[in-house]
Amino acid sequence: MKTFNGTNVIKKQFSLFFVKFTVCFLLLGLAYRLILSNFEQFSQIEVKNTALFSDNTLPPPPVIVNEPLVTVNEPPVTVSESLVTVDLPENQTLRNGTCDLFIGNWVYDPSDPVYTNATCYSIESHQNCMKNGRPDTEYLNWRWNPRYCELPRFSPKKFLNLMRNKSFTFIGDSIMRNHVQSLLCILSQEEEADDVYHDEQYKSRRWYFPLHDFNLSVIWSPFLAKSTVFEDDNGASTDITQLNLDKLDDVWTQQFDNFDYVFIAGGKWYLKSTIYLENDKIVGCHNCPGKNITQVGFEYAYRKALNTTFKFITSSKNKAYTFFRTTTPDHFENGEWNTGGYCNRTGPFKEGEVDIGYVDEVMRKVELEEFGRASEFGLKMKLFDTTLLSLLRPDGHPGVYRQYQPFAVENKKRKMQNDCLHWCLPGPIDSWNDILIQML
């Protein structure tokens, strides 16, 4: 018979209890870690507002005044006074569900420009700032950077392949011609174009790219509407301009059926002294003292002319792919082009550092409203809204370097005229083409 050993039994029971306790403790610890891990995972989720806005409901954010730029004798107006502001999501700026290429800032880029006055033959003398002796060069090293978009550099090879067997026509004033020169300079790095047509004053021109069977042209039509202008190339007038608000300029309308792509804009010429006609009868004028005609202002005329233009494009049998560009601000300070105004800044503004002028804000408001109305009719047209991104580049204009070596001894007695409206080439306007190909 075995002797009962109480001590051994107690030891075995204690060991079994200890093992069970340890296992339970480990299981509780594992469960706690799992719960904590899941809690941390869920706590990192953010709910963001990803609602989509259409072109007509999502204007750019407001621009705030630090130094107002004087364009006319009218009070400056901030964008926020006439446009609704929208709080944008942290990770995107949306226009029709896609990133808005026209909201952002200019960022410094130390790389060389795509072309120079030595590698491009088509730069007009008034925009050839390098050749004319502009001493600073930092204005060449800024690229447009949309706030939440990737904007690649313009690829001339890709563009020419897209345009194979096509035609692309730019219609408007000298800013439009400035844009076409920029595009030509960039494309010339891939293929040189043949100059196949120009009018007597070289304002309307056409170029042909034989390797791609591509026609590029610019049509001079500063009002888009039918006009009678009594003005020379230097802006000197012998009589007041007459403008038919209900008739378009047939220099472009008669050719419209031949266009595959159209880039169109109105703008600054509506600020000139002008008599307005409808049904061949005078209905008012802008800035016409001594004429005994009712002053109706440029806003009325611009709205009427744009309305007529968009109706024509909408009703045309040729459904050309059309871009409409908004007004381009000038940067004259302390006067206008003919009253001593100048632009001698050497760097861009940041968003929020400059205000849009009264006239440019009124014009852009008209443009957005009329574009919105045209869009209701299913018009195949894209808004090319460069107003605010152009506003940030006071440094990109020729200024006094619109003329050759303005401070040379032989030019000391000449009256200096500043150009604070057009753009140096190369210069900020080259970024417009980065946006253009991205939209295509």
C-alpha positions as CSV (number, residue, x, y, z in Angstrom):
1,M,0.0,0.0,0.0
2,K,1.3,3.4,-1.0
3,T,1.5,6.1,1.5
4,F,-0.6,9.2,0.8
5,N,1.7,12.2,0.4
6,G,-0.3,15.4,1.0
7,T,2.6,17.7,0.2
8,N,3.0,16.3,-3.3
9,V,-0.7,16.7,-4.1
10,I,-0.6,20.3,-3.0
11,K,2.4,21.0,-5.1
12,K,0.7,19.5,-8.2
13,Q,-2.4,21.5,-7.7
14,F,-0.5,24.7,-7.3
15,S,1.5,24.0,-10.5
16,L,-1.7,23.3,-12.4
17,F,-3.3,26.6,-11.1
18,F,-0.1,28.6,-12.1
19,V,-0.2,27.2,-15.6
20,K,-3.9,28.0,-16.1
21,F,-3.3,31.5,-14.7
22,T,-0.4,32.2,-17.0
23,V,-2.3,31.0,-20.1
24,C,-5.3,33.2,-19.1
25,F,-3.0,36.2,-18.6
26,L,-1.4,35.7,-22.0
27,L,-4.8,35.4,-23.7
28,L,-6.1,38.6,-22.1
29,G,-2.9,40.4,-23.2
30,L,-3.3,39.3,-26.8
31,A,-7.0,40.3,-26.8
32,Y,-6.0,43.7,-25.5
33,R,-3.4,44.3,-28.2
34,L,-5.9,43.3,-30.9
35,I,-8.5,45.7,-29.6
36,L,-5.9,48.6,-29.3
37,S,-4.6,47.9,-32.8
38,N,-8.1,48.1,-34.3
39,F,-8.9,51.3,-32.4
40,E,-5.7,53.0,-33.7
41,Q,-6.6,51.9,-37.2
42,F,-10.1,53.4,-37.1
43,S,-8.9,56.6,-35.4
44,Q,-6.7,57.4,-38.4
45,I,-9.6,57.6,-40.9
46,E,-10.6,61.2,-41.9
47,V,-13.8,62.2,-43.6
48,K,-13.2,64.8,-46.3
49,N,-15.6,66.8,-48.3
50,T,-15.2,65.4,-51.8
51,A,-18.3,67.0,-53.4
52,L,-17.8,67.9,-57.1
53,F,-18.5,71.4,-58.5
54,S,-19.3,72.4,-62.0
55,D,-17.5,75.2,-63.9
56,N,-20.1,77.7,-63.0
57,T,-20.2,77.0,-59.3
58,L,-16.5,76.8,-58.4
59,P,-14.7,80.1,-58.9
60,P,-11.1,80.5,-57.8
61,P,-10.4,81.5,-54.2
62,P,-10.4,85.2,-53.4
63,V,-7.4,87.4,-54.0
64,I,-6.6,89.9,-51.2
65,V,-5.2,93.4,-51.7
66,N,-1.7,94.4,-50.5
67,E,-0.8,96.8,-53.4
68,P,-3.7,97.6,-55.7
69,L,-2.8,98.0,-59.4
70,V,-4.3,101.0,-61.0
71,T,-5.9,100.4,-64.4
72,V,-8.6,103.1,-64.6
73,N,-9.9,105.7,-62.3
74,E,-12.2,103.3,-60.5
75,P,-12.0,101.7,-57.1
76,P,-10.2,98.3,-57.0
77,V,-12.5,95.4,-56.4
78,T,-11.3,92.2,-54.7
79,V,-12.4,88.9,-56.2
80,S,-14.3,88.0,-53.1
81,E,-16.7,90.9,-53.5
82,S,-18.2,89.5,-56.7
83,L,-17.5,85.8,-56.5
84,V,-18.7,83.2,-54.1
85,T,-15.8,81.5,-52.2
86,V,-15.8,77.8,-51.6
87,D,-13.8,75.9,-49.0
88,L,-11.9,73.4,-51.0
89,P,-10.9,69.9,-49.8
90,E,-7.3,69.6,-48.4
91,N,-6.2,67.2,-51.2
92,Q,-7.9,68.5,-54.3
93,T,-9.2,71.5,-56.3
94,L,-12.0,70.4,-58.5
95,R,-13.6,71.6,-61.7
96,N,-16.1,69.2,-63.2
97,G,-14.6,66.4,-61.1
98,T,-11.0,67.1,-62.2
99,C,-8.1,69.0,-60.8
100,D,-8.4,72.8,-61.5
101,L,-5.3,73.7,-63.5
102,F,-5.9,77.4,-63.0
103,I,-5.5,77.5,-59.2
104,G,-2.0,77.5,-57.7
105,N,1.3,79.4,-57.5
106,W,4.4,80.1,-59.5
107,V,7.3,78.0,-58.2
108,Y,11.0,78.6,-58.9
109,D,12.5,76.4,-61.5
110,P,16.3,76.8,-62.1
111,S,16.3,74.9,-65.4
112,D,16.7,76.8,-68.7
113,P,13.7,77.9,-70.8
114,V,12.7,75.6,-73.6
115,Y,13.8,78.1,-76.2
116,T,15.6,81.5,-76.4
117,N,15.7,84.3,-78.9
118,A,18.7,82.5,-80.4
119,T,16.7,79.2,-81.0
120,C,13.4,80.7,-82.1
121,Y,12.9,82.9,-85.2
122,S,9.3,84.0,-84.6
123,I,9.6,86.3,-81.6
124,E,8.4,89.8,-82.4
125,S,10.8,92.6,-81.5
126,H,8.5,94.1,-78.9
127,Q,8.4,90.9,-76.9
128,N,12.1,90.0,-77.4
129,C,13.2,91.1,-74.0
130,M,16.5,89.2,-74.1
131,K,17.6,90.7,-77.4
132,N,16.4,94.2,-76.3
133,G,18.8,94.1,-73.3
134,R,16.7,93.3,-70.3
135,P,19.4,92.7,-67.6
136,D,17.6,90.4,-65.1
137,T,16.8,86.8,-66.0
138,E,15.0,85.4,-63.0
139,Y,11.6,86.0,-64.7
140,L,12.6,83.0,-66.9
141,N,12.8,80.6,-64.0
142,W,9.2,80.4,-62.7
143,R,6.8,77.6,-63.7
144,W,3.1,77.5,-63.0
145,N,2.3,74.9,-60.4
146,P,-1.4,74.1,-59.9
147,R,-2.2,73.6,-56.2
148,Y,-3.1,69.9,-56.3
149,C,-2.3,68.9,-59.9
150,E,0.6,67.5,-61.8
151,L,1.3,69.8,-64.7
152,P,4.0,68.3,-67.0
153,R,6.1,70.4,-69.3
154,F,4.7,70.9,-72.8
155,S,5.7,68.2,-75.2
156,P,6.0,69.5,-78.7
157,K,6.2,66.0,-80.1
158,K,3.0,64.9,-78.4
159,F,1.2,68.1,-79.4
160,L,2.1,67.8,-83.1
161,N,1.0,64.1,-83.1
162,L,-2.3,65.2,-81.6
163,M,-2.7,67.8,-84.3
164,R,-1.7,65.6,-87.2
165,N,-3.9,66.4,-90.3
166,K,-5.7,69.2,-88.2
167,S,-5.9,72.9,-88.0
168,F,-5.7,75.1,-84.9
169,T,-6.7,78.8,-85.1
170,F,-6.3,81.5,-82.6
171,I,-8.7,84.5,-82.9
172,G,-8.3,87.8,-81.0
173,D,-6.0,90.7,-80.4
174,S,-2.2,91.1,-79.9
175,I,-2.3,89.0,-76.7
176,M,-3.5,86.1,-78.9
177,R,-0.6,86.8,-81.3
178,N,1.7,86.8,-78.3
179,H,0.4,83.3,-77.3
180,V,0.8,81.9,-80.8
181,Q,4.4,83.1,-81.0
182,S,5.1,81.3,-77.7
183,L,3.5,78.1,-79.1
184,L,5.5,78.4,-82.4
185,C,8.8,78.8,-80.5
186,I,8.1,75.6,-78.4
187,L,7.0,73.6,-81.5
188,S,10.0,74.8,-83.5
189,Q,12.2,72.7,-81.1
190,E,10.5,69.6,-82.8
191,E,9.7,70.9,-86.3
192,E,10.2,74.2,-88.0
193,A,7.0,75.6,-89.6
194,D,6.7,77.1,-93.0
195,D,5.3,80.7,-93.0
196,V,2.6,80.3,-95.7
197,Y,0.4,83.4,-95.3
198,H,0.3,86.9,-93.7
199,D,-1.8,89.9,-94.2
200,E,-0.3,93.3,-95.1
201,Q,0.4,94.2,-91.5
202,Y,1.4,90.7,-90.4
203,K,-1.4,90.6,-87.9
204,S,-3.2,87.6,-89.4
205,R,-0.8,84.8,-90.2
206,R,-0.7,81.0,-91.0
207,W,2.1,78.5,-90.6
208,Y,2.2,74.9,-91.9
209,F,4.0,71.9,-90.4
210,P,4.6,69.6,-93.4
211,L,5.8,66.6,-91.4
212,H,2.5,66.5,-89.5
213,D,0.2,68.1,-92.1
214,F,-0.8,70.7,-89.4
215,N,-1.9,74.2,-89.9
216,L,-1.5,76.8,-87.2
217,S,-3.0,80.3,-87.7
218,V,-3.8,83.5,-85.9
219,I,-6.6,85.8,-87.0
220,W,-6.6,89.4,-86.0
221,S,-10.0,90.3,-84.7
222,P,-9.6,92.4,-81.5
223,F,-13.4,92.9,-80.9
224,L,-14.6,89.6,-82.4
225,A,-17.5,91.8,-83.6
226,K,-17.6,93.9,-86.8
227,S,-15.7,97.2,-86.3
228,T,-14.5,100.2,-88.1
229,V,-11.2,101.3,-86.6
230,F,-9.4,104.6,-87.3
231,E,-6.1,103.8,-85.6
232,D,-2.5,103.3,-86.7
233,D,-0.1,100.7,-85.4
234,N,1.1,103.0,-82.6
235,G,-2.4,103.5,-81.2
236,A,-2.9,107.0,-82.6
237,S,-6.6,107.6,-83.6
238,T,-8.0,109.9,-86.2
239,D,-11.6,109.2,-85.3
240,I,-13.6,107.2,-82.7
241,T,-14.0,103.5,-83.4
242,Q,-17.5,102.2,-84.4
243,L,-18.6,98.7,-83.3
244,N,-21.6,96.6,-84.4
245,L,-22.6,94.6,-81.4
246,D,-25.0,92.3,-83.3
247,K,-22.6,91.6,-86.2
248,L,-19.5,89.5,-86.1
249,D,-16.2,90.1,-87.9
250,D,-16.4,88.1,-91.1
251,V,-12.6,87.8,-91.2
252,W,-13.1,84.8,-88.9
253,T,-16.7,83.8,-89.3
254,Q,-16.3,83.1,-93.0
255,Q,-13.4,80.7,-92.3
256,F,-14.9,79.0,-89.2
257,D,-16.1,75.9,-91.1
258,N,-12.5,75.0,-91.8
259,F,-11.3,75.0,-88.2
260,D,-10.8,71.8,-86.1
261,Y,-9.6,73.6,-83.0
262,V,-10.3,77.3,-82.0
263,F,-8.8,79.4,-79.3
264,I,-10.8,82.7,-78.9
265,A,-10.8,85.7,-76.6
266,G,-12.0,89.3,-76.5
267,G,-10.7,91.8,-74.0
268,K,-8.8,95.1,-73.8
269,W,-10.0,96.7,-77.0
270,Y,-13.4,97.2,-75.4
271,L,-11.8,99.8,-73.2
272,K,-11.1,102.1,-76.1
273,S,-13.4,105.1,-77.0
274,T,-16.1,103.5,-79.1
275,I,-19.5,104.2,-80.6
276,Y,-21.9,101.2,-80.4
277,L,-24.4,100.2,-83.1
278,E,-27.2,97.6,-83.2
279,N,-29.3,97.1,-86.3
280,D,-27.0,99.8,-87.9
281,K,-28.3,102.4,-85.4
282,I,-26.3,104.1,-82.6
283,V,-27.3,102.7,-79.2
284,G,-24.6,104.3,-77.1
285,C,-20.9,104.7,-76.6
286,H,-18.0,104.3,-74.2
287,N,-15.8,107.3,-73.4
288,C,-17.0,109.6,-76.2
289,P,-17.1,113.2,-74.7
290,G,-18.6,115.8,-77.0
291,K,-20.5,113.3,-79.1
292,N,-23.9,113.8,-77.6
293,I,-24.4,110.1,-77.3
294,T,-25.6,108.1,-74.3
295,Q,-22.7,106.6,-72.3
296,V,-23.5,102.9,-71.8
297,G,-20.0,101.7,-70.9
298,F,-17.8,98.8,-72.1
299,E,-19.5,96.2,-69.9
300,Y,-22.8,96.5,-71.9
301,A,-20.9,96.2,-75.2
302,Y,-18.7,93.3,-74.2
303,R,-21.6,91.3,-72.9
304,K,-23.5,91.9,-76.2
305,A,-20.6,91.0,-78.4
306,L,-19.7,87.8,-76.4
307,N,-23.4,86.7,-76.5
308,T,-23.4,87.2,-80.3
309,T,-20.1,85.3,-80.6
310,F,-21.2,82.3,-78.5
311,K,-24.5,82.1,-80.3
312,F,-22.7,81.9,-83.6
313,I,-20.3,79.1,-82.4
314,T,-23.2,77.2,-80.8
315,S,-25.4,77.3,-84.0
316,S,-22.5,76.5,-86.4
317,K,-22.6,73.2,-88.2
318,N,-18.9,72.9,-87.7
319,K,-18.5,71.7,-84.1
320,A,-14.9,72.9,-83.7
321,Y,-13.3,72.1,-80.3
322,T,-13.2,75.6,-78.8
323,F,-11.3,77.3,-76.0
324,F,-12.4,80.6,-74.6
325,R,-9.7,82.6,-72.7
326,T,-10.6,85.1,-70.0
327,T,-9.2,88.5,-69.8
328,T,-5.5,89.1,-69.2
329,P,-4.6,91.7,-66.5
330,D,-2.0,94.3,-67.1
331,H,0.4,95.5,-64.5
332,F,0.8,99.2,-65.1
333,E,1.6,101.0,-61.8
334,N,1.4,104.8,-61.2
335,G,-0.3,105.5,-64.5
336,E,-1.3,103.9,-67.8
337,W,0.7,103.1,-70.9
338,N,0.3,106.7,-72.1
339,T,0.5,108.5,-68.7
340,G,3.8,107.3,-67.4
341,G,2.8,103.9,-66.0
342,Y,5.5,101.3,-65.6
343,C,6.2,97.7,-64.5
344,N,9.6,97.2,-63.0
345,R,9.1,94.3,-60.6
346,T,11.4,91.3,-60.9
347,G,9.5,88.5,-59.2
348,P,6.0,87.1,-59.1
349,F,3.4,87.7,-56.4
350,K,2.1,84.8,-54.3
351,E,-1.6,84.0,-54.1
352,G,-3.2,86.6,-51.8
353,E,-0.6,89.3,-52.3
354,V,-2.2,91.3,-55.1
355,D,-5.7,92.5,-56.0
356,I,-7.4,92.2,-59.4
357,G,-8.2,95.6,-60.8
358,Y,-11.7,97.0,-61.2
359,V,-11.8,96.7,-65.0
360,D,-10.4,93.2,-65.2
361,E,-12.8,92.0,-62.5
362,V,-15.8,93.5,-64.4
363,M,-14.6,91.9,-67.7
364,R,-14.0,88.5,-66.1
365,K,-17.4,88.6,-64.5
366,V,-19.1,89.2,-67.9
367,E,-17.0,86.4,-69.4
368,L,-17.9,83.8,-66.8
369,E,-21.6,84.7,-67.0
370,E,-21.8,84.6,-70.8
371,F,-19.7,81.5,-70.9
372,G,-22.1,79.9,-68.4
373,R,-25.1,80.8,-70.5
374,A,-23.5,79.4,-73.7
375,S,-22.7,76.1,-71.9
376,E,-26.4,75.6,-71.2
377,F,-26.9,75.1,-74.9
378,G,-24.4,72.2,-74.9
379,L,-21.6,74.2,-76.4
380,K,-18.4,72.2,-76.8
381,M,-16.2,74.8,-75.3
382,K,-13.5,74.8,-72.6
383,L,-12.9,77.8,-70.3
384,F,-9.3,78.8,-70.4
385,D,-9.3,80.9,-67.2
386,T,-5.8,82.5,-67.1
387,T,-6.8,85.7,-65.4
388,L,-5.7,85.0,-61.9
389,L,-2.5,83.1,-62.7
390,S,-1.5,85.9,-65.0
391,L,-2.2,88.5,-62.3
392,L,0.5,86.9,-60.2
393,R,3.3,87.7,-62.8
394,P,4.0,91.5,-62.8
395,D,7.6,90.6,-63.6
396,G,6.9,89.0,-67.0
397,H,6.3,92.0,-69.2
398,P,8.7,93.8,-71.5
399,G,8.3,97.1,-69.7
400,V,10.8,99.5,-71.3
401,Y,12.5,96.6,-73.0
402,R,9.8,96.6,-75.7
403,Q,12.4,98.6,-77.6
404,Y,16.0,97.7,-78.4
405,Q,18.5,98.9,-75.7
406,P,16.2,101.6,-74.3
407,F,19.0,103.1,-72.1
408,A,21.6,103.3,-74.8
409,V,23.2,106.7,-75.3
410,E,21.5,107.1,-78.7
411,N,18.1,106.5,-77.1
412,K,18.4,108.9,-74.2
413,K,16.3,111.6,-75.9
414,R,13.5,109.2,-77.0
415,K,10.4,109.0,-74.9
416,M,10.2,105.7,-73.0
417,Q,7.0,103.7,-73.5
418,N,6.4,100.7,-71.1
419,D,4.6,97.6,-72.2
420,C,3.0,96.0,-69.1
421,L,0.3,94.1,-70.9
422,H,2.1,91.7,-73.3
423,W,4.6,89.1,-72.2
424,C,8.3,88.6,-72.8
425,L,9.3,85.5,-74.9
426,P,10.4,83.3,-73.4
427,G,8.3,84.1,-70.3
428,P,5.2,83.4,-68.2
429,I,2.9,82.9,-71.3
430,D,4.8,79.7,-72.1
431,S,3.0,78.1,-69.2
432,W,-0.3,78.7,-70.9
433,N,0.8,76.0,-73.4
434,D,1.5,73.5,-70.6
435,I,-2.1,74.0,-69.6
436,L,-3.4,73.8,-73.1
437,I,-1.9,70.4,-74.0
438,Q,-3.1,69.1,-70.6
439,M,-6.6,70.1,-71.4
440,L,-6.4,68.5,-74.8
